[in-house]
Amino acid sequence: MCTYGDADAEAGYTRFVDENLKRNYIAHFTHGMLGMTGFRLVYAPTFVPAYLGLLTGSPFLVGFGQSLQQAGAVLSPVLGAQQIEHRKRILPVSLLLGGLMRLQLLGLAVVGWLLEGPSLVVATFFFLFLLGFFMGSQRVAFQVLLAKVIPIRKRGRLQAWRNLFGGGLAAALSYWAGRTIIEEDWLGNGYATTFAFSFVLTSIGLMIIARFMREPEPPTVRQRMSLRDRFREFPSLIADRDYRNFLIAQLLAMSGRISIPFCILYAGETLGLSGETVGLLSLAFLGADTISNLIWGPMGDRFGFRLVFICAISTWALSIALLLASHSTLMFFASFAGLGASLSGYMMSAQTLVLEFGGRDDVPMRLALSTTIETAMATVGPLVGGVIVSLSGYPPVFVLTLICLMAALAMLILRVREPRFR
């Protein structure tokens, strides 16, 4: 059992954080803004599902490809946490993981340019799997860095402004990419060219945080343990009733992702799945994702992120209901805007709440456990959704999503207390 260092060591750690706060705030903002601009193009529920639909023509294979992307992130968060939780300095490992994740974007671009037919589909699935694998570890590492250098009172605003500018760039780029790069099929494969743009932007962000961030050394860290021994300690992590119920709510919310890859395909049945449609709905999703951060961040800083989680899940459910009723471009635009706002609030609140349950030394493994549970369900969901769509069409998938989201909302309201005010 680890204990905190003496008062002088803790005071020195806090002093280092305060003295370098402005520098680290700017580094995290810039890295997050550029990283978000690139990665949102890949993780938004528009470009990759539309690309897989174009390559395969099969809803099942679209769901399979999205499941592979999430499957890579099921075990890697725990592996990443086990590699960093005993280190006083984790920036070098974080940069390595971030670099490996970005290489998969380049891989998607290269195979899109050079291959065709079944070999292109197989290679695309391969790089999506590796993208998810390194995403799981990178997400844990960079959230731990955020927790080390940004005090809790400023995390919401940092994420809000980072997401605002990054999401704004992503929205503009997505609309432009849909209208020009994809519609005009730049370099022979417009989607591959878009992935290449994402690689360049995210790589610039990584270089900036490597150059400017100053990382403090905490007074205490956990002793290094084998992965098997660390797994044995998982029951102690969920001994906190609120954290345990939060994980259940998170699991239910992620079950709602069963329908995410099929939203763009469902809209395409009515509007047509052209590059312009993909660009327009990407703009709605990413634009709302961007603007909503001005609400989610300050709300979380002032009232706690449990409230943000509740509002985000409620918005998500309403957006799915609107999608089911949509029959015009305006209605689909509004539905995708609601999805963007809700998923933005979900990501911000879920990642920040995890940091507030329990002590500092267990932050990496709490992040890993939450990420693993989240990505495990995100892996199964699209695959199950693909089977349901193939057999019964789109509406049953959206109804199942609504049931899962309402269950998550009930768990949050009735069984999870705001950790900041306990």
Secondary structure, DSSP 8 states (H G I E B T S, - for coil): ------HHHHHHHHHHHHHTHHHHHHHHHHHHHHHHHHHHHHHSTTHHHHHHHHHH--HHHHHHHHHHHHHHHHHHHHHHHHHHTT-S--HHHHHHHHHHHHHHHHHHHHHHHH--THHHHHHHHHHHHHHHHHHHHHHHHHHHHHHHHS-HHHHHHHHHHHHHHHHHHHHHHHHHIIIIIITTTGGG-HHHHHHHHHHHHHHHHHHHHHHH------S-------HHHHHHTHHHHTTSHHHHHHHHHHHHHHHGGGGHHHHHHHHHHHH---HHHHHHHHHHHHHHHHHHHHHHHHHHHHH-HHHHHHHHHHHHHHHHHHHHH--SHHHHHHHHHHHHHHHHHHHHHHHHHHHHSS-GGGHHHHHHHHHHHHHHHHHHHHHHHHHHHHHH-SHHHHHHHHHHHHHHHHHHHHH---GGG-
